[in-house]
Amino acid sequence: MNSDQFEGKWKQIKGDFKKKYGEITDDEYTEAEGNFDKLAGKVQERYGKSKEDLKNEIDSW
């Protein structure tokens, strides 16, 4: 596991936390941000790409 894959795992955990926090506080923006972080983390873990590369790819979708 390289550092980008590890960072991807961490983003998934952080995304889950943000999503749950958004649900508890009824903050839709934070919940959506958590979903985005989790998606970015999964992609980063799978492909081992850097944060900047992933952001550019996701923005292009």
Buried (B, 14 or more C-beta within 10 A) or exposed (E): EEEBBEBBBBBBEBBBBBBEBBEEEEBEEBBEBBBBBBBBBBBBBEEBBEEEBBEEEEEEE
